[in-house]
């Protein structure tokens, strides 16, 4: 491109185009399509979206595990992403007619519209490295992944399905805890799911709990920590109450890394920490070791 200086007297010179009509018109400009690039929330690196997806939604630069939902987890764990969804049409009622800044019914309706989900958990059955399994996965995008009566019921039914069909059960937790809009109805899900897991254990069918960021509240106090093996993703926040609440309650500073998956593994609450892109192979290998196929 050629330029020549423009004489402007004593003022600093600027540049002027020699040839005209070489500027791309607005209508002819081509924009970059959305979704081609992703910015890592931690290291701020800009990387191709396909690289993140191919790496199981883990940053290729710093290993940060991007927060994902059931759709992504199912695509990672089920062979070819194929599964049969269980109890897809269950939806929460409003037993307490709860209202704060908005009604519970409206919150459910808005969350369903935004997420495309009926509630904060999906469950399905399929194969993982050729082994039939049942997987239930929570979605944090639906009212913070809170555990209400539907979440508890779908987990209970998934456990029953695994027990009846003698398939290992895997639950992926990602939750802010029990759903306050259902009060005691949500708290009862802790007892119900724990009782169902006791029946599963009595039948000798494996249960693997996968803890992701964050796993807190009543979920941690029930099925999330009751696995035959408790497996966590790296740097996941896992605990009952949050660090701020605990700090304010006891009036003391907490240990460094308190409630991280690494801290919990060191203190015996977590059995393994597995990176997401290794999760399928590690879980499948573990199940192949402990699950006697002849018993099915």
Secondary structure as UniProt FT lines:
FT   STRAND          3..6
FT   TURN            9..10
FT   STRAND          14..17
FT   HELIX           26..28
FT   TURN            34..35
FT   STRAND          37..39
FT   TURN            41..43
FT   STRAND          46..48
FT   HELIX           49..54
FT   TURN            55..56
FT   TURN            60..62
FT   HELIX           70..77
FT   HELIX           79..81
FT   STRAND          83..86
FT   TURN            88..89
FT   TURN            95..96
FT   HELIX           104..115
FT   STRAND          121..128
FT   TURN            129..130
FT   STRAND          131..138
FT   TURN            140..142
FT   HELIX           143..145
FT   HELIX           149..165
FT   STRAND          168..175
FT   HELIX           180..182
FT   HELIX           184..202
FT   TURN            203..204
FT   STRAND          207..215
FT   HELIX           217..220
FT   TURN            221..222
FT   HELIX           223..225
FT   STRAND          229..232
FT   TURN            234..235
FT   STRAND          237..238
FT   HELIX           243..250
FT   TURN            256..259
FT   HELIX           261..266
FT   TURN            267..268
FT   STRAND          272..273
FT   HELIX           276..290
FT   HELIX           293..295
//
